[in-house]
C-alpha cells in the first residue's frame, strides 16, 4: 500500500507539473509579441503581467 500511495502521489505530481508547464508556455507565447521573454521573467515586469494572466 505505501508503494501504491507513493506512485499515485508521484503520478499526480507529474501530471500537475506538465499542466503547469503547458500553461506557462502558453502564457509566454501569448506575451512574446508584447514583451521580450527576459523582461517577462524579470521581477519589475511581473506586476504588469499579472492582470494579463
mmCIF file as Biopython writes it, N, C-alpha, C and O atoms, coordinates in Angstrom:
data_model
#
loop_
_atom_site.group_PDB
_atom_site.id
_atom_site.type_symbol
_atom_site.label_atom_id
_atom_site.label_alt_id
_atom_site.label_comp_id
_atom_site.label_asym_id
_atom_site.label_entity_id
_atom_site.label_seq_id
_atom_site.pdbx_PDB_ins_code
_atom_site.Cartn_x
_atom_site.Cartn_y
_atom_site.Cartn_z
_atom_site.occupancy
_atom_site.B_iso_or_equiv
_atom_site.auth_seq_id
_atom_site.auth_asym_id
_atom_site.pdbx_PDB_model_num
ATOM 1   N N  . UNK A ? 1  ? 0.814  -1.216 0.000   1.0 0.0 1  A 1 
ATOM 2   C CA . UNK A ? 1  ? 0.000  0.000  0.000   1.0 0.0 1  A 1 
ATOM 3   C C  . UNK A ? 1  ? 0.854  1.276  0.000   1.0 0.0 1  A 1 
ATOM 4   O O  . UNK A ? 1  ? 0.581  2.182  -0.788  1.0 0.0 1  A 1 
ATOM 5   N N  . UNK A ? 2  ? 1.871  1.374  0.853   1.0 0.0 2  A 1 
ATOM 6   C CA . UNK A ? 2  ? 2.694  2.597  0.828   1.0 0.0 2  A 1 
ATOM 7   C C  . UNK A ? 2  ? 3.281  2.870  -0.562  1.0 0.0 2  A 1 
ATOM 8   O O  . UNK A ? 2  ? 3.334  4.011  -1.019  1.0 0.0 2  A 1 
ATOM 9   N N  . UNK A ? 3  ? 3.721  1.783  -1.223  1.0 0.0 3  A 1 
ATOM 10  C CA . UNK A ? 3  ? 4.305  1.978  -2.547  1.0 0.0 3  A 1 
ATOM 11  C C  . UNK A ? 3  ? 3.243  2.495  -3.521  1.0 0.0 3  A 1 
ATOM 12  O O  . UNK A ? 3  ? 3.529  3.352  -4.357  1.0 0.0 3  A 1 
ATOM 13  N N  . UNK A ? 4  ? 2.037  1.981  -3.415  1.0 0.0 4  A 1 
ATOM 14  C CA . UNK A ? 4  ? 0.967  2.446  -4.285  1.0 0.0 4  A 1 
ATOM 15  C C  . UNK A ? 4  ? 0.665  3.917  -4.031  1.0 0.0 4  A 1 
ATOM 16  O O  . UNK A ? 4  ? 0.458  4.685  -4.971  1.0 0.0 4  A 1 
ATOM 17  N N  . UNK A ? 5  ? 0.639  4.307  -2.764  1.0 0.0 5  A 1 
ATOM 18  C CA . UNK A ? 5  ? 0.369  5.702  -2.441  1.0 0.0 5  A 1 
ATOM 19  C C  . UNK A ? 5  ? 1.472  6.605  -2.995  1.0 0.0 5  A 1 
ATOM 20  O O  . UNK A ? 5  ? 1.200  7.681  -3.527  1.0 0.0 5  A 1 
ATOM 21  N N  . UNK A ? 6  ? 2.718  6.151  -2.863  1.0 0.0 6  A 1 
ATOM 22  C CA . UNK A ? 6  ? 3.825  6.949  -3.376  1.0 0.0 6  A 1 
ATOM 23  C C  . UNK A ? 6  ? 3.735  7.077  -4.894  1.0 0.0 6  A 1 
ATOM 24  O O  . UNK A ? 6  ? 3.953  8.154  -5.448  1.0 0.0 6  A 1 
ATOM 25  N N  . UNK A ? 7  ? 3.417  5.986  -5.551  1.0 0.0 7  A 1 
ATOM 26  C CA . UNK A ? 7  ? 3.290  6.025  -7.007  1.0 0.0 7  A 1 
ATOM 27  C C  . UNK A ? 7  ? 2.161  6.949  -7.422  1.0 0.0 7  A 1 
ATOM 28  O O  . UNK A ? 7  ? 2.301  7.717  -8.374  1.0 0.0 7  A 1 
ATOM 29  N N  . UNK A ? 8  ? 1.042  6.878  -6.712  1.0 0.0 8  A 1 
ATOM 30  C CA . UNK A ? 8  ? -0.093 7.735  -7.039  1.0 0.0 8  A 1 
ATOM 31  C C  . UNK A ? 8  ? 0.278  9.203  -6.848  1.0 0.0 8  A 1 
ATOM 32  O O  . UNK A ? 8  ? -0.051 10.043 -7.686  1.0 0.0 8  A 1 
ATOM 33  N N  . UNK A ? 9  ? 0.965  9.513  -5.742  1.0 0.0 9  A 1 
ATOM 34  C CA . UNK A ? 9  ? 1.366  10.904 -5.498  1.0 0.0 9  A 1 
ATOM 35  C C  . UNK A ? 9  ? 2.333  11.372 -6.574  1.0 0.0 9  A 1 
ATOM 36  O O  . UNK A ? 9  ? 2.234  12.500 -7.056  1.0 0.0 9  A 1 
ATOM 37  N N  . UNK A ? 10 ? 3.257  10.514 -6.947  1.0 0.0 10 A 1 
ATOM 38  C CA . UNK A ? 10 ? 4.238  10.877 -7.980  1.0 0.0 10 A 1 
ATOM 39  C C  . UNK A ? 10 ? 3.545  11.125 -9.317  1.0 0.0 10 A 1 
ATOM 40  O O  . UNK A ? 10 ? 3.870  12.080 -10.023 1.0 0.0 10 A 1 
ATOM 41  N N  . UNK A ? 11 ? 2.599  10.271 -9.655  1.0 0.0 11 A 1 
ATOM 42  C CA . UNK A ? 11 ? 1.861  10.452 -10.913 1.0 0.0 11 A 1 
ATOM 43  C C  . UNK A ? 11 ? 1.104  11.767 -10.901 1.0 0.0 11 A 1 
ATOM 44  O O  . UNK A ? 11 ? 1.109  12.497 -11.892 1.0 0.0 11 A 1 
ATOM 45  N N  . UNK A ? 12 ? 0.452  12.073 -9.786  1.0 0.0 12 A 1 
ATOM 46  C CA . UNK A ? 12 ? -0.285 13.332 -9.671  1.0 0.0 12 A 1 
ATOM 47  C C  . UNK A ? 12 ? 0.660  14.514 -9.814  1.0 0.0 12 A 1 
ATOM 48  O O  . UNK A ? 12 ? 0.339  15.504 -10.472 1.0 0.0 12 A 1 
ATOM 49  N N  . UNK A ? 13 ? 1.828  14.401 -9.193  1.0 0.0 13 A 1 
ATOM 50  C CA . UNK A ? 13 ? 2.810  15.477 -9.273  1.0 0.0 13 A 1 
ATOM 51  C C  . UNK A ? 13 ? 3.257  15.701 -10.715 1.0 0.0 13 A 1 
ATOM 52  O O  . UNK A ? 13 ? 3.359  16.840 -11.172 1.0 0.0 13 A 1 
ATOM 53  N N  . UNK A ? 14 ? 3.522  14.607 -11.426 1.0 0.0 14 A 1 
ATOM 54  C CA . UNK A ? 14 ? 3.976  14.724 -12.814 1.0 0.0 14 A 1 
ATOM 55  C C  . UNK A ? 14 ? 2.892  15.359 -13.679 1.0 0.0 14 A 1 
ATOM 56  O O  . UNK A ? 14 ? 3.183  16.235 -14.494 1.0 0.0 14 A 1 
ATOM 57  N N  . UNK A ? 15 ? 1.642  14.922 -13.506 1.0 0.0 15 A 1 
ATOM 58  C CA . UNK A ? 15 ? 0.553  15.481 -14.309 1.0 0.0 15 A 1 
ATOM 59  C C  . UNK A ? 15 ? 0.397  16.964 -14.011 1.0 0.0 15 A 1 
ATOM 60  O O  . UNK A ? 15 ? 0.209  17.768 -14.923 1.0 0.0 15 A 1 
ATOM 61  N N  . UNK A ? 16 ? 0.475  17.326 -12.732 1.0 0.0 16 A 1 
ATOM 62  C CA . UNK A ? 16 ? 0.347  18.733 -12.363 1.0 0.0 16 A 1 
ATOM 63  C C  . UNK A ? 16 ? 1.493  19.544 -12.950 1.0 0.0 16 A 1 
ATOM 64  O O  . UNK A ? 16 ? 1.286  20.645 -13.460 1.0 0.0 16 A 1 
ATOM 65  N N  . UNK A ? 17 ? 2.707  18.994 -12.876 1.0 0.0 17 A 1 
ATOM 66  C CA . UNK A ? 17 ? 3.878  19.702 -13.397 1.0 0.0 17 A 1 
ATOM 67  C C  . UNK A ? 17 ? 3.734  19.940 -14.894 1.0 0.0 17 A 1 
ATOM 68  O O  . UNK A ? 17 ? 4.007  21.037 -15.381 1.0 0.0 17 A 1 
ATOM 69  N N  . UNK A ? 18 ? 3.303  18.912 -15.624 1.0 0.0 18 A 1 
ATOM 70  C CA . UNK A ? 18 ? 3.138  19.048 -17.079 1.0 0.0 18 A 1 
ATOM 71  C C  . UNK A ? 18 ? 2.069  20.089 -17.393 1.0 0.0 18 A 1 
ATOM 72  O O  . UNK A ? 18 ? 2.227  20.898 -18.307 1.0 0.0 18 A 1 
ATOM 73  N N  . UNK A ? 19 ? 0.986  20.060 -16.630 1.0 0.0 19 A 1 
ATOM 74  C CA . UNK A ? 19 ? -0.091 21.021 -16.869 1.0 0.0 19 A 1 
ATOM 75  C C  . UNK A ? 19 ? 0.398  22.440 -16.625 1.0 0.0 19 A 1 
ATOM 76  O O  . UNK A ? 19 ? 0.152  23.332 -17.437 1.0 0.0 19 A 1 
ATOM 77  N N  . UNK A ? 20 ? 1.090  22.652 -15.511 1.0 0.0 20 A 1 
ATOM 78  C CA . UNK A ? 20 ? 1.601  23.983 -15.201 1.0 0.0 20 A 1 
ATOM 79  C C  . UNK A ? 20 ? 2.607  24.439 -16.251 1.0 0.0 20 A 1 
ATOM 80  O O  . UNK A ? 20 ? 2.604  25.603 -16.652 1.0 0.0 20 A 1 
ATOM 81  N N  . UNK A ? 21 ? 3.462  23.533 -16.693 1.0 0.0 21 A 1 
ATOM 82  C CA . UNK A ? 21 ? 4.451  23.879 -17.709 1.0 0.0 21 A 1 
ATOM 83  C C  . UNK A ? 21 ? 3.761  24.284 -19.008 1.0 0.0 21 A 1 
ATOM 84  O O  . UNK A ? 21 ? 4.171  25.236 -19.671 1.0 0.0 21 A 1 
ATOM 85  N N  . UNK A ? 22 ? 2.708  23.548 -19.364 1.0 0.0 22 A 1 
ATOM 86  C CA . UNK A ? 22 ? 1.976  23.876 -20.589 1.0 0.0 22 A 1 
ATOM 87  C C  . UNK A ? 22 ? 1.331  25.248 -20.475 1.0 0.0 22 A 1 
ATOM 88  O O  . UNK A ? 22 ? 1.378  26.043 -21.414 1.0 0.0 22 A 1 
ATOM 89  N N  . UNK A ? 23 ? 0.725  25.528 -19.314 1.0 0.0 23 A 1 
ATOM 90  C CA . UNK A ? 23 ? 0.090  26.835 -19.126 1.0 0.0 23 A 1 
ATOM 91  C C  . UNK A ? 23 ? 1.123  27.951 -19.179 1.0 0.0 23 A 1 
ATOM 92  O O  . UNK A ? 23 ? 0.883  28.996 -19.784 1.0 0.0 23 A 1 
ATOM 93  N N  . UNK A ? 24 ? 2.266  27.732 -18.548 1.0 0.0 24 A 1 
ATOM 94  C CA . UNK A ? 24 ? 3.311  28.753 -18.571 1.0 0.0 24 A 1 
ATOM 95  C C  . UNK A ? 24 ? 3.817  28.982 -19.987 1.0 0.0 24 A 1 
ATOM 96  O O  . UNK A ? 24 ? 4.062  30.119 -20.390 1.0 0.0 24 A 1 
ATOM 97  N N  . UNK A ? 25 ? 3.973  27.906 -20.735 1.0 0.0 25 A 1 
ATOM 98  C CA . UNK A ? 25 ? 4.434  28.048 -22.128 1.0 0.0 25 A 1 
ATOM 99  C C  . UNK A ? 25 ? 3.415  28.828 -22.950 1.0 0.0 25 A 1 
ATOM 100 O O  . UNK A ? 25 ? 3.789  29.662 -23.774 1.0 0.0 25 A 1 
ATOM 101 N N  . UNK A ? 26 ? 2.130  28.560 -22.730 1.0 0.0 26 A 1 
ATOM 102 C CA . UNK A ? 26 ? 1.098  29.282 -23.455 1.0 0.0 26 A 1 
ATOM 103 C C  . UNK A ? 26 ? 1.141  30.768 -23.104 1.0 0.0 26 A 1 
ATOM 104 O O  . UNK A ? 26 ? 1.008  31.626 -23.978 1.0 0.0 26 A 1 
ATOM 105 N N  . UNK A ? 27 ? 1.330  31.063 -21.815 1.0 0.0 27 A 1 
ATOM 106 C CA . UNK A ? 27 ? 1.400  32.463 -21.391 1.0 0.0 27 A 1 
ATOM 107 C C  . UNK A ? 27 ? 2.627  33.142 -21.989 1.0 0.0 27 A 1 
ATOM 108 O O  . UNK A ? 27 ? 2.554  34.282 -22.447 1.0 0.0 27 A 1 
ATOM 109 N N  . UNK A ? 28 ? 3.746  32.437 -21.980 1.0 0.0 28 A 1 
ATOM 110 C CA . UNK A ? 28 ? 4.967  33.007 -22.549 1.0 0.0 28 A 1 
ATOM 111 C C  . UNK A ? 28 ? 4.756  33.315 -24.032 1.0 0.0 28 A 1 
ATOM 112 O O  . UNK A ? 28 ? 5.160  34.376 -24.508 1.0 0.0 28 A 1 
ATOM 113 N N  . UNK A ? 29 ? 4.132  32.402 -24.754 1.0 0.0 29 A 1 
ATOM 114 C CA . UNK A ? 29 ? 3.910  32.605 -26.182 1.0 0.0 29 A 1 
ATOM 115 C C  . UNK A ? 29 ? 2.952  33.762 -26.424 1.0 0.0 29 A 1 
ATOM 116 O O  . UNK A ? 29 ? 3.142  34.543 -27.357 1.0 0.0 29 A 1 
ATOM 117 N N  . UNK A ? 30 ? 1.925  33.874 -25.590 1.0 0.0 30 A 1 
ATOM 118 C CA . UNK A ? 30 ? 0.936  34.932 -25.790 1.0 0.0 30 A 1 
ATOM 119 C C  . UNK A ? 30 ? 1.512  36.306 -25.460 1.0 0.0 30 A 1 
ATOM 120 O O  . UNK A ? 30 ? 1.043  37.320 -25.976 1.0 0.0 30 A 1 
ATOM 121 N N  . UNK A ? 31 ? 2.536  36.337 -24.595 1.0 0.0 31 A 1 
ATOM 122 C CA . UNK A ? 31 ? 3.147  37.612 -24.221 1.0 0.0 31 A 1 
ATOM 123 C C  . UNK A ? 31 ? 4.380  37.940 -25.063 1.0 0.0 31 A 1 
ATOM 124 O O  . UNK A ? 31 ? 4.929  39.038 -24.973 1.0 0.0 31 A 1 
ATOM 125 N N  . UNK A ? 32 ? 4.801  36.990 -25.868 1.0 0.0 32 A 1 
ATOM 126 C CA . UNK A ? 32 ? 6.057  37.179 -26.607 1.0 0.0 32 A 1 
ATOM 127 C C  . UNK A ? 32 ? 5.971  38.368 -27.555 1.0 0.0 32 A 1 
ATOM 128 O O  . UNK A ? 32 ? 6.971  39.045 -27.793 1.0 0.0 32 A 1 
ATOM 129 N N  . UNK A ? 33 ? 4.785  38.625 -28.097 1.0 0.0 33 A 1 
ATOM 130 C CA . UNK A ? 33 ? 4.641  39.741 -29.035 1.0 0.0 33 A 1 
ATOM 131 C C  . UNK A ? 33 ? 4.807  41.071 -28.314 1.0 0.0 33 A 1 
ATOM 132 O O  . UNK A ? 33 ? 5.386  42.012 -28.856 1.0 0.0 33 A 1 
ATOM 133 N N  . UNK A ? 34 ? 4.288  41.144 -27.074 1.0 0.0 34 A 1 
ATOM 134 C CA . UNK A ? 34 ? 4.302  42.410 -26.340 1.0 0.0 34 A 1 
ATOM 135 C C  . UNK A ? 34 ? 5.594  42.611 -25.554 1.0 0.0 34 A 1 
ATOM 136 O O  . UNK A ? 34 ? 6.097  43.729 -25.442 1.0 0.0 34 A 1 
ATOM 137 N N  . UNK A ? 35 ? 6.122  41.521 -25.014 1.0 0.0 35 A 1 
ATOM 138 C CA . UNK A ? 35 ? 7.298  41.643 -24.152 1.0 0.0 35 A 1 
ATOM 139 C C  . UNK A ? 35 ? 8.362  40.635 -24.550 1.0 0.0 35 A 1 
ATOM 140 O O  . UNK A ? 35 ? 8.034  39.504 -24.910 1.0 0.0 35 A 1 
ATOM 141 N N  . UNK A ? 36 ? 9.623  41.020 -24.493 1.0 0.0 36 A 1 
ATOM 142 C CA . UNK A ? 36 ? 10.702 40.031 -24.653 1.0 0.0 36 A 1 
ATOM 143 C C  . UNK A ? 36 ? 10.653 39.032 -23.498 1.0 0.0 36 A 1 
ATOM 144 O O  . UNK A ? 36 ? 10.310 39.415 -22.379 1.0 0.0 36 A 1 
ATOM 145 N N  . UNK A ? 37 ? 10.985 37.774 -23.735 1.0 0.0 37 A 1 
ATOM 146 C CA . UNK A ? 37 ? 10.938 36.761 -22.686 1.0 0.0 37 A 1 
ATOM 147 C C  . UNK A ? 37 ? 11.735 37.150 -21.451 1.0 0.0 37 A 1 
ATOM 148 O O  . UNK A ? 37 ? 11.303 36.886 -20.329 1.0 0.0 37 A 1 
ATOM 149 N N  . UNK A ? 38 ? 12.890 37.771 -21.643 1.0 0.0 38 A 1 
ATOM 150 C CA . UNK A ? 38 ? 13.716 38.132 -20.491 1.0 0.0 38 A 1 
ATOM 151 C C  . UNK A ? 38 ? 13.008 39.165 -19.609 1.0 0.0 38 A 1 
ATOM 152 O O  . UNK A ? 38 ? 13.052 39.082 -18.382 1.0 0.0 38 A 1 
ATOM 153 N N  . UNK A ? 39 ? 12.355 40.138 -20.254 1.0 0.0 39 A 1 
ATOM 154 C CA . UNK A ? 39 ? 11.645 41.139 -19.471 1.0 0.0 39 A 1 
ATOM 155 C C  . UNK A ? 39 ? 10.437 40.528 -18.774 1.0 0.0 39 A 1 
ATOM 156 O O  . UNK A ? 39 ? 10.094 40.927 -17.661 1.0 0.0 39 A 1 
ATOM 157 N N  . UNK A ? 40 ? 9.794  39.569 -19.418 1.0 0.0 40 A 1 
ATOM 158 C CA . UNK A ? 40 ? 8.635  38.915 -18.826 1.0 0.0 40 A 1 
ATOM 159 C C  . UNK A ? 40 ? 9.012  38.201 -17.534 1.0 0.0 40 A 1 
ATOM 160 O O  . UNK A ? 40 ? 8.222  38.131 -16.593 1.0 0.0 40 A 1 
ATOM 161 N N  . UNK A ? 41 ? 10.244 37.669 -17.505 1.0 0.0 41 A 1 
ATOM 162 C CA . UNK A ? 41 ? 10.685 36.929 -16.332 1.0 0.0 41 A 1 
ATOM 163 C C  . UNK A ? 41 ? 11.270 37.833 -15.248 1.0 0.0 41 A 1 
ATOM 164 O O  . UNK A ? 41 ? 11.503 37.385 -14.126 1.0 0.0 41 A 1 
ATOM 165 N N  . UNK A ? 42 ? 11.504 39.089 -15.577 1.0 0.0 42 A 1 
ATOM 166 C CA . UNK A ? 42 ? 12.102 39.975 -14.583 1.0 0.0 42 A 1 
ATOM 167 C C  . UNK A ? 42 ? 11.078 40.386 -13.532 1.0 0.0 42 A 1 
ATOM 168 O O  . UNK A ? 42 ? 9.879  40.440 -13.805 1.0 0.0 42 A 1 
ATOM 169 N N  . UNK A ? 43 ? 11.562 40.671 -12.335 1.0 0.0 43 A 1 
ATOM 170 C CA . UNK A ? 43 ? 10.674 40.987 -11.216 1.0 0.0 43 A 1 
ATOM 171 C C  . UNK A ? 43 ? 9.934  42.295 -11.470 1.0 0.0 43 A 1 
ATOM 172 O O  . UNK A ? 43 ? 8.776  42.438 -11.078 1.0 0.0 43 A 1 
ATOM 173 N N  . UNK A ? 44 ? 10.581 43.232 -12.113 1.0 0.0 44 A 1 
ATOM 174 C CA . UNK A ? 44 ? 9.962  44.539 -12.310 1.0 0.0 44 A 1 
ATOM 175 C C  . UNK A ? 44 ? 8.723  44.461 -13.199 1.0 0.0 44 A 1 
ATOM 176 O O  . UNK A ? 44 ? 7.791  45.245 -13.022 1.0 0.0 44 A 1 
ATOM 177 N N  . UNK A ? 45 ? 8.701  43.542 -14.136 1.0 0.0 45 A 1 
ATOM 178 C CA . UNK A ? 45 ? 7.571  43.476 -15.061 1.0 0.0 45 A 1 
ATOM 179 C C  . UNK A ? 45 ? 6.490  42.503 -14.585 1.0 0.0 45 A 1 
ATOM 180 O O  . UNK A ? 45 ? 5.409  42.454 -15.171 1.0 0.0 45 A 1 
ATOM 181 N N  . UNK A ? 46 ? 6.762  41.741 -13.545 1.0 0.0 46 A 1 
ATOM 182 C CA . UNK A ? 46 ? 5.766  40.778 -13.081 1.0 0.0 46 A 1 
ATOM 183 C C  . UNK A ? 46 ? 4.439  41.439 -12.691 1.0 0.0 46 A 1 
ATOM 184 O O  . UNK A ? 46 ? 3.389  40.961 -13.120 1.0 0.0 46 A 1 
ATOM 185 N N  . UNK A ? 47 ? 4.442  42.503 -11.905 1.0 0.0 47 A 1 
ATOM 186 C CA . UNK A ? 47 ? 3.152  43.122 -11.554 1.0 0.0 47 A 1 
ATOM 187 C C  . UNK A ? 47 ? 2.392  43.595 -12.795 1.0 0.0 47 A 1 
ATOM 188 O O  . UNK A ? 47 ? 1.161  43.586 -12.819 1.0 0.0 47 A 1 
ATOM 189 N N  . UNK A ? 48 ? 3.128  44.003 -13.812 1.0 0.0 48 A 1 
ATOM 190 C CA . UNK A ? 48 ? 2.464  44.458 -15.028 1.0 0.0 48 A 1 
ATOM 191 C C  . UNK A ? 48 ? 1.853  43.294 -15.799 1.0 0.0 48 A 1 
ATOM 192 O O  . UNK A ? 48 ? 0.837  43.467 -16.474 1.0 0.0 48 A 1 
ATOM 193 N N  . UNK A ? 49 ? 2.456  42.115 -15.708 1.0 0.0 49 A 1 
ATOM 194 C CA . UNK A ? 49 ? 1.961  40.977 -16.480 1.0 0.0 49 A 1 
ATOM 195 C C  . UNK A ? 49 ? 0.850  40.233 -15.752 1.0 0.0 49 A 1 
ATOM 196 O O  . UNK A ? 49 ? 0.084  39.509 -16.388 1.0 0.0 49 A 1 
ATOM 197 N N  . UNK A ? 50 ? 0.743  40.390 -14.457 1.0 0.0 50 A 1 
ATOM 198 C CA . UNK A ? 50 ? -0.283 39.650 -13.709 1.0 0.0 50 A 1 
ATOM 199 C C  . UNK A ? 50 ? -1.700 39.852 -14.226 1.0 0.0 50 A 1 
ATOM 200 O O  . UNK A ? 50 ? -2.433 38.873 -14.365 1.0 0.0 50 A 1 
ATOM 201 N N  . UNK A ? 51 ? -2.119 41.088 -14.518 1.0 0.0 51 A 1 
ATOM 202 C CA . UNK A ? 51 ? -3.502 41.253 -14.996 1.0 0.0 51 A 1 
ATOM 203 C C  . UNK A ? 51 ? -3.775 40.484 -16.285 1.0 0.0 51 A 1 
ATOM 204 O O  . UNK A ? 51 ? -4.908 40.074 -16.537 1.0 0.0 51 A 1 
ATOM 205 N N  . UNK A ? 52 ? -2.741 40.287 -17.099 1.0 0.0 52 A 1 
ATOM 206 C CA . UNK A ? 52 ? -2.941 39.587 -18.372 1.0 0.0 52 A 1 
ATOM 207 C C  . UNK A ? 52 ? -3.089 38.092 -18.179 1.0 0.0 52 A 1 
ATOM 208 O O  . UNK A ? 52 ? -3.637 37.408 -19.043 1.0 0.0 52 A 1 
ATOM 209 N N  . UNK A ? 53 ? -2.612 37.580 -17.066 1.0 0.0 53 A 1 
ATOM 210 C CA . UNK A ? 53 ? -2.754 36.154 -16.823 1.0 0.0 53 A 1 
ATOM 211 C C  . UNK A ? 53 ? -4.155 35.878 -16.346 1.0 0.0 53 A 1 
ATOM 212 O O  . UNK A ? 53 ? -4.500 34.727 -16.077 1.0 0.0 53 A 1 
#
